[in-house]
Amino acid sequence: MLEVSDLQSFYGSAHVIQGASLTVREKEAVALLGRNGMGKTTLIRSIMGLAPPDVRGGSVKWKGEEILGLPSYQIARRGIAIVPQGRRLFQSLTVTEHLTTLKPESVKTGWTVAKAFEFFPRLAERRQHRGGQLSGGERQMLAVARALMIDPELILMDEPSEGLAPVMVQNLEDIILELKRSGLGILLVEQNLYSALAVADRVYVLETGRVVYDALASEVEAEPDRLTKFLGVH
């Protein structure tokens, strides 16, 4: 579905993404790994058309259509959603209000408010709680549920396990696997190698703005030491 080729992204004069290329196929979870400062979030923002960064070259194709340079709302309308790093919720809006800003409760097709509450029963219990009253795990559930309200075919998730307790990381992995089974493609930015391998079909490693490694997740699981020099994990 998604094909990124030779992407070139800048922050001012800083050349952050230096020719990165990757693909995400239909109903596939792809993990984008790398240490802090390697350009993972910049790559996600470049795909989604969010500024900054300033994208000055390369190609981002969605189902064969070039989308590089389109406004982010037009990219979203084509079926690509983002769960941003840090959740980016509205502190004063309730759980229900977060969801209905994108789709009225009266809508009965696709991902509805009712379906979101069925998929995330914890959010149903907290439907009148405001964003600032939720736990870290509940905030992450809401960020994912909000993304689903545009009925995406692909979700970009930027560090979704960041700051979560281990039990909530496991819960998040279950959610990602269930979304993949439902037919969604997922591009997952992570620093948590083992969490990424629990859900991913393929793995890319980004280092100083370049893809320096790609493999099937099963190959990485069989030889985890192959990633040690890139990620500094054992």
N, CA and C of each residue as an Amber inpcrd file, in Angstrom:
protein
   702
   0.8180000  -1.2060000   0.0000000   0.0000000   0.0000000   0.0000000
   0.8530000   1.2580000   0.0000000   1.8530000   1.3020000   0.8910000
   2.6940000   2.4840000   1.0350000   4.0940000   2.1850000   0.5190000
   4.6120000   3.0960000  -0.2980000   5.9700000   2.9410000  -0.8230000
   6.7080000   4.2670000  -0.6910000   7.7090000   4.2810000   0.1710000
   8.5580000   5.4470000   0.3930000   9.8890000   5.1930000  -0.2900000
  10.3160000   6.1470000  -1.1280000  11.5490000   5.9510000  -1.8990000
  12.4410000   7.1840000  -1.8040000  13.6800000   6.9980000  -1.3700000
  14.7210000   8.0300000  -1.3930000  14.2470000   9.3440000  -0.7730000
  13.5920000   9.2710000   0.3640000  13.0270000  10.4580000   0.9940000
  14.1350000  11.3380000   1.5580000  13.9730000  12.6560000   1.3610000
  14.9550000  13.6420000   1.8210000  14.2250000  14.7120000   2.6280000
  14.4650000  14.7620000   3.9420000  13.7660000  15.7070000   4.8070000
  14.7640000  16.5130000   5.6360000  14.4170000  17.7890000   5.8350000
  15.3190000  18.7270000   6.4970000  14.6060000  19.4710000   7.6110000
  15.3740000  19.8250000   8.6570000  14.9860000  20.8480000   9.6150000
  15.9640000  22.0020000   9.4110000  15.5310000  23.0440000   8.7180000
  16.4500000  24.1050000   8.3490000  17.5380000  23.5510000   7.4450000
  18.7840000  23.7100000   7.8600000  19.8950000  23.1870000   7.0620000
  20.2840000  21.7640000   7.4610000  19.6490000  21.2330000   8.4990000
  19.9810000  19.8800000   8.9740000  19.2840000  18.8360000   8.1040000
  20.0740000  17.9980000   7.4750000  19.5670000  16.9430000   6.5870000
  19.2900000  15.7050000   7.4400000  18.0210000  15.5420000   7.8520000
  17.6810000  14.5230000   8.8480000  17.3750000  13.1790000   8.2000000
  16.5230000  13.1510000   7.1980000  16.2220000  11.9170000   6.4660000
  16.9950000  11.9400000   5.1570000  17.9110000  10.9910000   5.0100000
  18.8880000  11.0330000   3.9170000  18.7140000   9.8450000   2.9670000
  17.5850000   9.8500000   2.2440000  17.3750000   8.8170000   1.2400000
  16.7270000   7.5600000   1.7770000  15.8740000   7.6820000   2.7830000
  15.2250000   6.5080000   3.3710000  14.1650000   5.9370000   2.4300000
  14.0800000   4.6020000   2.4050000  13.0790000   3.9000000   1.5990000
  12.5000000   2.7480000   2.4150000  11.1830000   2.5610000   2.2830000
  10.5280000   1.4220000   2.9300000   9.1730000   1.1930000   2.2720000
   8.5930000   0.0290000   2.5550000   7.2610000  -0.2890000   2.0530000
   6.4310000  -0.9050000   3.1740000   5.1190000  -0.7180000   3.0650000
   4.1650000  -1.3900000   3.9420000   3.1010000  -2.0130000   3.0530000
   2.9450000  -3.3160000   3.1740000   1.9630000  -4.0190000   2.3450000
   0.6200000  -4.1030000   3.0640000  -0.3820000  -4.5050000   2.3320000
  -1.7290000  -4.6340000   2.8760000  -1.7530000  -5.6490000   4.0270000
  -2.4400000  -5.3200000   5.1000000  -2.6270000  -6.1870000   6.2620000
  -1.2990000  -6.6090000   6.8900000  -0.3300000  -5.7090000   6.8670000
   1.0080000  -6.0190000   7.3670000   1.4010000  -5.0030000   8.4390000
   2.0940000  -5.4830000   9.4650000   2.6710000  -4.6010000  10.4800000
   4.1710000  -4.5150000  10.2520000   4.6570000  -3.2960000  10.0760000
   6.0680000  -3.0440000   9.8420000   6.6030000  -2.1980000  10.9800000
   7.7030000  -2.6280000  11.5880000   8.3270000  -1.8890000  12.6840000
   9.5090000  -1.0830000  12.1570000   9.5500000   0.1890000  12.5340000
  10.6750000   1.0610000  12.2160000  11.4140000   1.3360000  13.5180000
  12.6100000   0.7730000  13.6370000  13.3810000   0.8190000  14.8690000
  14.5760000   1.7500000  14.7220000  15.1300000   2.1500000  15.8530000
  16.3260000   2.9790000  15.8450000  16.4700000   3.7000000  17.1700000
  17.6820000   4.1130000  17.4660000  17.9290000   4.8530000  18.6990000
  17.3330000   6.2580000  18.6140000  17.3280000   6.9560000  19.7400000
  16.8660000   8.3430000  19.7580000  17.6820000   9.1990000  18.7870000
  17.0020000  10.1100000  18.1080000  17.6950000  11.0520000  17.2370000
  18.0650000  10.5290000  15.8680000  17.5810000   9.3440000  15.5170000
  17.9340000   8.7540000  14.2260000  16.9930000   9.1880000  13.0930000
  15.8660000   9.8550000  13.4310000  14.9810000  10.3720000  12.3950000
  13.6670000   9.6410000  12.2450000  13.3130000   8.7890000  13.2100000
  12.0940000   7.9790000  13.0690000  10.8330000   8.8470000  13.0280000
  10.7130000   9.7630000  13.9900000   9.5400000  10.6340000  14.0140000
   9.5290000  11.5540000  12.8040000  10.6830000  12.0350000  12.3940000
  10.7590000  12.8740000  11.1970000  10.2600000  12.1290000   9.9760000
  10.5910000  10.8590000   9.8630000  10.1340000  10.0570000   8.7280000
   8.6150000   9.9180000   8.7490000   8.0570000   9.6280000   9.9290000
   6.6040000   9.5050000  10.0490000   5.9200000  10.8190000   9.6750000
   6.4220000  11.9190000  10.1820000   5.8330000  13.2230000   9.8850000
   5.9540000  13.5560000   8.4010000   7.0390000  13.1560000   7.7880000
   7.2280000  13.4040000   6.3540000   6.2100000  12.6310000   5.5230000
   5.9600000  11.3870000   5.9040000   4.9640000  10.5770000   5.1950000
   3.5830000  11.2100000   5.3170000   3.2710000  11.7260000   6.5000000
   1.9370000  12.2460000   6.7870000   1.7470000  13.6820000   6.3070000
   2.7990000  14.3140000   5.8260000   2.6780000  15.6770000   5.3390000
   2.6000000  16.7150000   6.4380000   3.1460000  16.3970000   7.6170000
   3.1260000  17.3250000   8.7470000   4.4070000  18.1570000   8.7490000
   4.2760000  19.4540000   8.9910000   5.4320000  20.3380000   9.0350000
   5.6640000  20.8180000  10.4660000   6.9640000  21.0080000  10.8970000
   8.1100000  20.5060000  10.1560000   8.1490000  18.9850000  10.1660000
   8.9750000  18.3780000   9.3430000  10.1250000  18.8520000   8.5900000
   9.7700000  19.4090000   7.2120000  10.8130000  19.8390000   6.5100000
  10.7110000  20.3070000   5.1360000  11.1930000  19.1730000   4.2250000
  10.2720000  18.5860000   3.4630000  10.6230000  17.4690000   2.5660000
  11.0460000  18.0420000   1.2200000  12.2620000  17.7290000   0.8020000
  12.8150000  18.3440000  -0.4040000  13.1300000  17.3470000  -1.5150000
  12.7370000  16.0930000  -1.3400000  13.0070000  15.1410000  -2.4000000
  12.5250000  13.7530000  -2.0500000  12.4760000  12.9070000  -3.0670000
  12.0370000  11.5420000  -2.8770000  10.5940000  11.3600000  -3.2820000
  10.0080000  10.2430000  -2.8420000   8.6540000   9.8890000  -3.2500000
   7.9390000   9.1700000  -2.1120000   6.6550000   9.4860000  -1.9480000
   5.7820000   8.7420000  -1.0350000   4.5340000   8.3820000  -1.8280000
   4.3850000   7.1040000  -2.1340000   3.2390000   6.6640000  -2.9280000
   2.2800000   5.8380000  -2.0730000   0.9940000   6.1210000  -2.2480000
  -0.0770000   5.3980000  -1.5660000  -0.9340000   4.7380000  -2.6310000
  -0.8760000   3.4080000  -2.6870000  -1.5980000   2.6400000  -3.7010000
  -1.2560000   3.1240000  -5.1020000   0.0030000   3.4720000  -5.2970000
   0.4880000   3.9040000  -6.6010000   0.3520000   5.3810000  -6.8860000
  -0.3330000   6.1340000  -6.0270000  -0.5200000   7.5710000  -6.2190000
   0.5160000   8.3450000  -5.4170000   1.1560000   9.2950000  -6.0420000
   2.1140000  10.1440000  -5.3460000   1.3690000  11.0830000  -4.3980000
   1.7030000  11.0130000  -3.1060000   1.0470000  11.8820000  -2.1280000
   2.0220000  12.8640000  -1.4970000   3.2880000  12.7850000  -1.8470000
   4.2690000  13.7190000  -1.3040000   3.8960000  15.1400000  -1.7270000
   3.8160000  16.0320000  -0.7630000   3.4560000  17.4050000  -1.0480000
   1.9930000  17.7270000  -0.8130000   1.1490000  16.7030000  -0.6230000
  -0.2540000  16.9470000  -0.3270000  -0.4140000  17.4450000   1.1110000
  -1.4370000  18.2620000   1.3900000  -1.7190000  18.6190000   2.7890000
  -2.0680000  17.3750000   3.5970000  -1.7820000  17.4200000   4.8810000
  -1.9850000  16.2380000   5.7170000  -3.4470000  15.8010000   5.7490000
  -4.3940000  16.7520000   5.6840000  -5.8040000  16.3630000   5.7300000
  -6.2010000  15.5820000   4.4800000  -5.5810000  15.8920000   3.3330000
  -5.8640000  15.1260000   2.1260000  -5.2560000  13.7250000   2.2030000
  -4.1070000  13.6130000   2.8380000  -3.5000000  12.2960000   3.0430000
  -4.3810000  11.4670000   3.9640000  -4.8910000  12.0830000   5.0340000
  -5.7790000  11.3740000   5.9570000  -7.0350000  10.8980000   5.2350000
  -7.5790000  11.7250000   4.3670000  -8.7980000  11.3510000   3.6480000
  -8.5890000  10.1620000   2.7140000  -7.3540000   9.9050000   2.3430000
  -7.0620000   8.7480000   1.4950000  -6.9750000   7.4570000   2.2950000
  -7.0400000   7.5580000   3.6270000  -7.0690000   6.3540000   4.4460000
  -5.8260000   6.0980000   5.2620000  -5.0440000   7.1530000   5.5500000
  -3.8550000   7.0170000   6.3910000  -4.0790000   7.8240000   7.6630000
  -3.9850000   7.1650000   8.8140000  -4.1690000   7.8230000  10.1110000
  -2.8550000   7.8010000  10.8800000  -2.7450000   8.6980000  11.8500000
  -1.5370000   8.7580000  12.6670000  -1.8980000   8.7720000  14.1420000
  -1.1470000   7.9910000  14.9160000  -1.1880000   8.0490000  16.3810000
   0.1320000   8.6990000  16.7830000   0.1090000  10.0070000  17.0810000
   1.3710000  10.7320000  17.2460000   2.0750000  10.4020000  18.5470000
   3.3660000  10.6550000  18.5630000   4.1430000  10.4960000  19.7900000
   3.5950000  11.4480000  20.8470000   3.4010000  10.9370000  22.0560000
   2.8770000  11.7580000  23.1290000   1.3690000  11.8570000  23.1650000
   0.6840000  11.1150000  22.2770000  -0.7900000  11.0130000  22.2310000
  -1.4580000  12.2560000  21.6640000  -1.0540000  13.4670000  22.1310000
  -1.5950000  14.7420000  21.6290000  -3.1080000  14.8240000  21.7850000
  -3.5800000  14.5480000  22.9780000  -5.0070000  14.6480000  23.2740000
  -5.3460000  16.0600000  23.7610000  -6.6480000  16.3840000  23.7540000
  -7.1330000  17.6400000  24.3070000  -7.4870000  17.4020000  25.7740000
  -6.8420000  18.1310000  26.6580000  -7.0220000  17.9050000  28.0870000
  -8.4600000  18.1440000  28.5420000  -9.1620000  19.0860000  27.8890000
 -10.4820000  19.4910000  28.3570000 -11.6300000  18.7240000  27.6980000
 -11.3480000  17.9460000  26.6510000 -12.4040000  17.2060000  25.9690000
 -12.5930000  15.8340000  26.5970000 -13.8440000  15.3760000  26.6460000
 -14.1170000  14.0380000  27.1500000 -13.7000000  12.9870000  26.1220000
 -13.6830000  11.7440000  26.5670000 -13.3820000  10.6390000  25.6490000
 -14.3480000  10.6620000  24.4650000 -15.6430000  10.7860000  24.7450000
 -16.6390000  10.8080000  23.6740000 -16.4210000  11.9820000  22.7410000
 -16.0910000  13.1420000  23.2870000 -15.8740000  14.3260000  22.4440000
 -14.6630000  14.1570000  21.5390000 -13.6190000  13.4990000  22.0230000
 -12.4660000  13.2250000  21.1610000 -12.8880000  12.4300000  19.9250000
 -13.7660000  11.4580000  20.1210000 -14.1700000  10.5900000  19.0150000
 -15.1640000  11.2830000  18.0870000 -16.0800000  12.0490000  18.6520000
 -17.1160000  12.6740000  17.8250000 -16.6310000  13.9130000  17.0840000
 -15.4340000  14.4050000  17.4040000 -14.8810000  15.4900000  16.5860000
 -14.5860000  15.0050000  15.1710000 -14.3960000  13.6990000  15.0150000
 -14.0790000  13.1310000  13.7060000 -15.2650000  12.4170000  13.0660000
 -16.2110000  11.9580000  13.8610000 -17.3790000  11.2630000  13.3110000
 -18.5360000  11.3630000  14.2980000 -19.6910000  11.8600000  13.8750000
 -20.8360000  11.9700000  14.7840000 -21.2830000  10.6020000  15.2880000
 -21.8930000  10.5850000  16.4660000 -22.4030000   9.3370000  17.0290000
 -23.5130000   8.7400000  16.1750000 -24.1470000   9.5570000  15.3510000
 -25.2530000   9.0760000  14.5130000 -24.7870000   8.2040000  13.3610000
 -23.5030000   8.2820000  13.0060000 -22.9780000   7.4640000  11.9060000
 -22.9610000   6.0010000  12.3340000 -23.4050000   5.1280000  11.4330000
 -23.5420000   3.7100000  11.7640000 -22.6450000   2.8040000  10.9110000
 -21.7590000   3.3640000  10.1080000 -20.8990000   2.5610000   9.2410000
 -19.4360000   2.7630000   9.6150000 -18.6190000   1.7660000   9.2700000
 -17.1970000   1.8480000   9.5560000 -16.9190000   1.8320000  11.0530000
 -15.8540000   2.5380000  11.4450000 -15.5210000   2.6540000  12.8630000
 -16.4130000   3.7220000  13.4760000 -17.4120000   3.3060000  14.2200000
 -18.3250000   4.2070000  14.9030000 -17.8940000   4.3850000  16.3460000
 -18.5120000   5.3660000  17.0180000 -18.2430000   5.5540000  18.4460000
 -18.5970000   4.2870000  19.2150000 -19.7330000   3.6840000  18.8530000
 -20.1560000   2.4580000  19.5370000 -19.1540000   1.3290000  19.3180000
 -18.6480000   1.2120000  18.0960000 -17.6730000   0.1590000  17.8020000
 -16.3680000   0.4160000  18.5560000 -15.9690000   1.6830000  18.6360000
 -14.7450000   2.0190000  19.3760000 -14.8890000   1.6400000  20.8440000
 -16.0490000   1.8990000  21.4310000 -16.2660000   1.5480000  22.8270000
 -16.3420000   0.0310000  23.0190000 -16.8360000  -0.6670000  22.0090000
 -16.8530000  -2.1330000  22.0900000 -15.4260000  -2.6820000  22.0120000
 -14.5990000  -2.0830000  21.1690000 -13.2150000  -2.5250000  20.9940000
 -12.3600000  -2.1370000  22.2020000 -12.6850000  -0.9770000  22.7920000
 -11.9490000  -0.4730000  23.9630000 -12.9310000  -0.3120000  25.1240000
 -13.3220000  -1.3880000  25.7900000 -14.3140000  -1.2830000  26.8710000
 -13.8740000  -0.3580000  27.9950000 -12.5700000  -0.2350000  28.2170000
 -12.0890000   0.6790000  29.2530000 -12.4860000   2.1200000  28.9180000
 -12.4390000   2.4820000  27.6400000 -12.8400000   3.8260000  27.2420000
 -14.3430000   4.0250000  27.4060000 -15.1100000   2.9650000  27.1840000
 -16.5560000   3.0630000  27.4000000 -16.8520000   3.4110000  28.8520000
 -16.0830000   2.8270000  29.7650000 -16.2580000   3.1290000  31.1860000
 -15.8570000   4.5630000  31.5160000 -14.9580000   5.1110000  30.7190000
 -14.4120000   6.4580000  30.9730000 -14.9690000   7.4970000  29.9920000
 -16.0600000   7.2080000  29.3460000 -16.5160000   8.0390000  28.2240000
 -16.7280000   9.5020000  28.5890000 -17.0700000   9.7980000  29.8420000
 -17.2830000  11.1860000  30.2570000 -16.0680000  11.7950000  30.9570000
 -14.9870000  11.0240000  31.0560000 -13.7560000  11.5660000  31.6330000
 -13.0370000  12.4300000  30.5910000 -12.3940000  13.4860000  31.0580000
 -11.6570000  14.3640000  30.1610000 -10.2510000  13.8030000  29.9190000
  -9.6350000  14.2870000  28.8490000  -8.3250000  13.7790000  28.4730000
  -7.3150000  13.8760000  29.5940000  -7.3930000  14.9550000  30.3710000
  -6.4490000  15.1440000  31.4600000  -6.6930000  14.2600000  32.6620000
  -7.7990000  13.5290000  32.6680000  -8.1370000  12.6640000  33.8010000
  -7.7960000  11.1970000  33.5380000  -7.2850000  10.8880000  32.3710000
  -7.0350000   9.4980000  31.9960000  -5.6260000   9.0670000  32.3800000
  -5.4670000   7.7630000  32.6150000  -4.1370000   7.1910000  32.8430000
  -3.3730000   7.1320000  31.5230000  -2.0800000   6.8270000  31.6110000
  -1.2720000   6.7310000  30.4040000  -1.8000000   5.6890000  29.4330000
  -2.1750000   4.5240000  29.9590000  -2.7070000   3.4730000  29.0980000
  -4.0230000   3.8580000  28.4620000  -4.8840000   4.5250000  29.2370000
  -6.1770000   4.9660000  28.7040000  -5.9820000   6.0440000  27.6450000
  -5.0180000   6.9070000  27.8420000  -4.7270000   7.9530000  26.8500000
  -4.2450000   7.3350000  25.5440000  -3.4290000   6.2810000  25.6570000
  -2.9610000   5.6330000  24.4390000  -4.1100000   4.9420000  23.7110000
  -5.0090000   4.2850000  24.4600000  -6.1920000   3.6800000  23.8400000
  -7.0120000   4.7340000  23.1050000  -7.1840000   5.8930000  23.7270000
  -7.9810000   6.9440000  23.1160000  -7.3020000   7.4830000  21.8640000
  -5.9880000   7.6130000  21.8910000  -5.2700000   8.0860000  20.7050000
  -5.4560000   7.1210000  19.5330000  -5.4380000   5.8140000  19.8210000
  -5.6630000   4.8170000  18.7710000  -7.1160000   4.8660000  18.3020000
  -8.0620000   4.9290000  19.2590000  -9.4770000   4.9710000  18.8990000
  -9.7870000   6.1930000  18.0490000  -9.2070000   7.3210000  18.3860000
  -9.4200000   8.5460000  17.6010000  -8.9320000   8.3590000  16.1610000
  -7.7700000   7.7320000  16.0020000  -7.2460000   7.4870000  14.6540000
  -8.1700000   6.5840000  13.8470000  -8.7780000   5.6240000  14.5150000
  -9.6530000   4.6820000  13.8170000 -10.9320000   5.3400000  13.3010000
 -11.3060000   6.4700000  13.8410000 -12.5620000   7.1000000  13.4730000
 -12.5700000   7.6150000  12.0380000 -11.4190000   7.7130000  11.3840000
 -11.4170000   8.1150000   9.9740000 -11.4680000   6.8910000   9.0490000
 -11.6790000   5.7120000   9.6250000 -11.7540000   4.4600000   8.8520000
 -10.5080000   4.2450000   7.9960000  -9.3410000   4.2250000   8.6350000
  -8.0980000   4.1160000   7.8580000  -7.8510000   2.7060000   7.3360000
  -6.9840000   2.6410000   6.3400000  -6.4360000   1.3680000   5.8720000
  -5.0130000   1.1710000   6.3730000  -4.3860000   2.2710000   6.7830000
  -3.0250000   2.2380000   7.3240000  -2.9620000   3.1820000   8.5120000
  -2.3430000   2.7170000   9.6040000  -2.1110000   3.5700000  10.7700000
  -0.6060000   3.6970000  11.0050000  -0.1580000   4.9400000  11.1510000
   1.2150000   5.2280000  11.5490000   1.2200000   5.4450000  13.0570000
   1.9710000   4.6350000  13.7960000   2.0270000   4.7370000  15.2530000
   3.4390000   5.1310000  15.6690000   3.5440000   6.2840000  16.3290000
   4.8450000   6.8160000  16.7020000   5.0800000   6.6180000  18.1960000
   5.9310000   5.6680000  18.5520000   6.3100000   5.3430000  19.9300000
   5.0820000   5.1060000  20.8180000   4.1780000   4.2020000  20.4340000
   2.9570000   4.0210000  21.2280000   3.1780000   3.4410000  22.6190000
   4.2790000   2.7140000  22.8370000   4.5080000   2.1060000  24.1520000
   5.2640000   3.0250000  25.1030000   5.6420000   4.2150000  24.6350000
   6.4370000   5.1390000  25.4400000   5.7070000   5.5080000  26.7320000
   6.3670000   5.3040000  27.8750000   5.8220000   5.6980000  29.1580000
   4.7800000   4.7580000  29.7390000   4.5350000   3.6310000  29.1020000
   3.5080000   2.7110000  29.5880000   4.1090000   1.6420000  30.4980000
   3.3300000   1.2300000  31.4910000   3.7220000   0.1160000  32.3440000
   3.7370000  -1.1720000  31.5330000   4.5380000  -2.1770000  31.9410000
   4.6300000  -3.4220000  31.1640000   3.2840000  -4.0640000  30.8580000
   2.3530000  -4.0510000  31.8170000   1.0550000  -4.6810000  31.5620000
   0.2990000  -3.9250000  30.4760000   0.4670000  -2.6040000  30.4060000
  -0.2000000  -1.8170000  29.3730000   0.4870000  -1.9890000  28.0200000
   1.7990000  -2.2260000  28.0290000   2.4940000  -2.5240000  26.7710000
   1.9560000  -3.8160000  26.1750000   1.7490000  -4.8220000  27.0210000
   1.1650000  -6.0830000  26.5600000  -0.2360000  -5.8530000  26.0030000
  -1.0110000  -5.0340000  26.6730000  -2.3540000  -4.7170000  26.1970000
  -2.2970000  -4.0240000  24.8350000  -1.3540000  -3.1170000  24.6790000
  -1.1880000  -2.4120000  23.4050000  -0.8060000  -3.3850000  22.2910000
   0.0750000  -4.3260000  22.5940000   0.4560000  -5.3310000  21.5960000
  -0.7680000  -6.1270000  21.1430000  -1.6340000  -6.4800000  22.0810000
  -2.8550000  -7.2170000  21.7330000  -3.7520000  -6.3820000  20.8220000
  -3.8390000  -5.0880000  21.1040000  -4.6530000  -4.1940000  20.2760000
  -4.1000000  -4.1340000  18.8550000  -2.7890000  -3.9910000  18.7260000
  -2.1700000  -3.9050000  17.3980000  -2.3910000  -5.1940000  16.6180000
  -2.2300000  -6.3230000  17.2780000  -2.4540000  -7.6030000  16.6040000
  -3.9020000  -7.7410000  16.1520000  -4.8360000  -7.3010000  16.9650000
  -6.2480000  -7.3840000  16.5960000  -6.5580000  -6.4580000  15.4160000
  -5.9630000  -5.2720000  15.4050000  -6.1670000  -4.3630000  14.2770000
  -5.5910000  -4.9510000  12.9970000  -4.4460000  -5.6060000  13.1170000
  -3.8540000  -6.2400000  11.9360000  -4.7440000  -7.3610000  11.4240000
  -5.2880000  -8.1440000  12.3370000  -6.2040000  -9.2180000  11.9270000
  -7.4570000  -8.6660000  11.2550000  -7.8570000  -7.4490000  11.6340000
  -9.0500000  -6.8460000  11.0370000  -8.7840000  -6.3110000   9.6330000
  -7.5100000  -6.3200000   9.2100000  -7.1840000  -5.9180000   7.8480000
  -6.3840000  -4.6470000   7.7090000  -6.0390000  -3.9920000   8.8190000
  -5.2890000  -2.7470000   8.7630000  -3.8030000  -2.9890000   8.5360000
  -3.1810000  -2.0960000   7.7860000  -1.7320000  -2.0450000   7.7120000
  -1.2280000  -1.1270000   8.8170000  -0.0500000  -1.4110000   9.3530000
   0.4840000  -0.6320000  10.4770000   1.9660000  -0.3750000  10.2580000
   2.3550000   0.8960000  10.3870000   3.7690000   1.2610000  10.4320000
   4.0440000   1.7570000  11.8420000   4.8750000   1.0060000  12.5570000
   5.0620000   1.1860000  13.9940000   6.4810000   1.6700000  14.2760000
   6.5970000   2.8840000  14.7930000   7.8880000   3.3920000  15.2500000
   8.0710000   2.9890000  16.7020000   9.1710000   2.3350000  16.9990000
   9.4050000   1.8410000  18.3560000  10.8870000   1.8740000  18.7180000
  11.1300000   2.0380000  20.0200000  12.4600000   1.7780000  20.5640000
  12.4880000   0.4470000  21.3050000  11.3040000  -0.0280000  21.6870000
  11.1880000  -1.2920000  22.4130000  11.2440000  -2.4490000  21.4110000
  12.4140000  -3.0230000  21.2390000  12.6220000  -4.0670000  20.2410000
  11.6790000  -5.2430000  20.4470000  11.5720000  -5.7030000  21.6760000
  10.8210000  -6.9330000  21.9170000   9.3250000  -6.7160000  21.7480000
   8.8380000  -5.5350000  22.0830000   7.4430000  -5.2080000  21.8380000
   7.1750000  -5.1410000  20.3400000   8.1030000  -4.5500000  19.5980000
   7.9400000  -4.4630000  18.1500000   7.9180000  -5.8470000  17.5120000
   8.8200000  -6.7270000  17.9490000   8.8840000  -8.0680000  17.3660000
   7.6450000  -8.8860000  17.7010000   6.9510000  -8.5260000  18.7790000
   5.7490000  -9.2670000  19.1660000   4.6010000  -9.0430000  18.1840000
   4.6610000  -7.9490000  17.4160000   3.5400000  -7.6220000  16.5290000
   3.9260000  -7.5010000  15.0600000   5.2100000  -7.3050000  14.7610000
   5.6180000  -6.9420000  13.4050000   5.8370000  -8.1650000  12.5110000
   5.5960000  -7.9520000  11.2300000   5.9340000  -8.9390000  10.2100000
   7.3170000  -8.6710000   9.6290000   7.6440000  -7.3820000   9.4940000
   8.9520000  -6.9910000   8.9730000   9.5200000  -5.8600000   9.8190000
  10.8330000  -5.6920000   9.7450000  11.5500000  -4.7200000  10.5630000
  12.5010000  -3.9180000   9.6890000  12.4850000  -2.6010000   9.8890000
  13.5010000  -1.7070000   9.3310000  14.2240000  -1.0320000  10.4860000
  15.5140000  -0.7490000  10.2980000  16.2740000   0.0250000  11.2770000
  16.7740000   1.2910000  10.6030000  16.4900000   2.4200000  11.2660000
  16.9110000   3.7260000  10.7600000  18.0970000   4.2110000  11.5770000
  19.1430000   4.6560000  10.8890000  20.3220000   5.2070000  11.5560000
  20.7760000   6.4360000  10.7900000  20.8520000   7.5610000  11.5060000
  21.2020000   8.8570000  10.9200000  20.4740000   9.0990000   9.5930000
  19.1740000   8.8490000   9.6090000  18.3420000   9.1710000   8.4660000
  18.3730000   8.1980000   7.3110000  19.0380000   7.0670000   7.4940000
  19.1080000   6.0690000   6.4240000  18.6360000   4.7070000   6.9440000
  17.9740000   3.9490000   6.0960000  17.6290000   2.5720000   6.4380000
  18.8810000   1.7270000   6.2720000  19.3550000   1.1640000   7.3810000
  20.6080000   0.4130000   7.3630000  20.3780000  -1.0880000   7.5250000
  19.1250000  -1.4780000   7.7460000  18.8440000  -2.9000000   7.9650000
  17.3680000  -3.1340000   7.7290000  17.0360000  -4.2130000   7.0450000
  15.6440000  -4.6440000   6.9530000  15.6150000  -6.1600000   6.8490000
  14.6150000  -6.7440000   7.4950000  14.5030000  -8.2000000   7.5490000
  13.1080000  -8.5750000   8.0030000  12.7650000  -9.8360000   7.7960000
  11.5390000 -10.3610000   8.3730000  11.6900000 -10.4230000   9.8900000
  10.6100000 -10.1600000  10.6100000  10.6720000 -10.2200000  12.0660000
  11.0930000 -11.6040000  12.5470000  10.6780000 -12.6400000  11.8370000
  11.0540000 -13.9990000  12.2220000  12.5580000 -14.2120000  12.1260000
  13.1960000 -13.5630000  11.1600000  14.6550000 -13.6650000  11.0240000
  15.3570000 -12.9630000  12.1820000  14.8140000 -11.8360000  12.5990000
  15.3970000 -11.1090000  13.7240000  15.2460000 -11.9110000  15.0120000
  14.0710000 -12.5100000  15.2010000  13.8410000 -13.3120000  16.4070000
  14.7960000 -14.4930000  16.4730000  15.1310000 -15.0530000  15.3250000
  16.0430000 -16.1990000  15.2940000  17.4870000 -15.7840000  15.5820000
  17.8450000 -14.5510000  15.1940000  19.2080000 -14.0490000  15.4030000
  19.1560000 -12.6260000  15.9340000  18.6980000 -12.4170000  17.1570000
  18.5250000 -11.0520000  17.6870000  19.8170000 -10.2560000  17.7760000
  20.9540000 -10.9450000  17.8620000  22.2240000 -10.2320000  17.9670000
  22.5580000  -9.4320000  16.7140000  21.8740000  -9.7240000  15.6090000
  22.1360000  -8.9930000  14.3690000  21.7670000  -7.5110000  14.5170000
  20.8700000  -7.1830000  15.4650000  20.4510000  -5.8080000  15.6520000
  21.2560000  -5.0770000  16.7220000  22.0960000  -5.7860000  17.4420000
  22.7940000  -5.2030000  18.5940000  23.5810000  -3.9570000  18.2100000
  24.2860000  -4.0010000  17.1050000  25.1630000  -2.8710000  16.7530000
  24.3620000  -1.6270000  16.3810000  23.0910000  -1.8150000  15.9580000
  22.2610000  -0.6770000  15.5830000  21.4780000  -0.1190000  16.7670000
  21.0000000  -0.9980000  17.6370000  20.1020000  -0.5730000  18.6950000
  20.7280000  -0.5530000  20.0680000  21.8740000  -1.2090000  20.2210000
  22.5230000  -1.2580000  21.5220000  21.7650000  -2.0870000  22.5300000
  21.0500000  -3.1390000  22.0710000  20.3320000  -4.0380000  22.9730000
  20.9020000  -5.4260000  22.8400000  20.6350000  -6.2570000  23.8430000
  21.1000000  -7.6400000  23.8530000  19.9440000  -8.5690000  24.1470000
